[in-house]
């Protein structure tokens, strides 16, 4: 169970990092503030969920 959770957390971190990176690059190239706002919101959600996973892992 813990190894599956670690694998899921790793994949979640990787996907979140890639999505935020690409959206920020897209914002820099095309200068769209809407995309930057969405990516910032996604980064905050992503960090919050990662912290929840880290806390849950201690109790498992």
Buried (B, 14 or more C-beta within 10 A) or exposed (E): EEEEEEEEBEEBBEEBEEBBEEBBEBBEEEEEEEBBEBBBEBBEEBEEBBEEBEEEEEEE
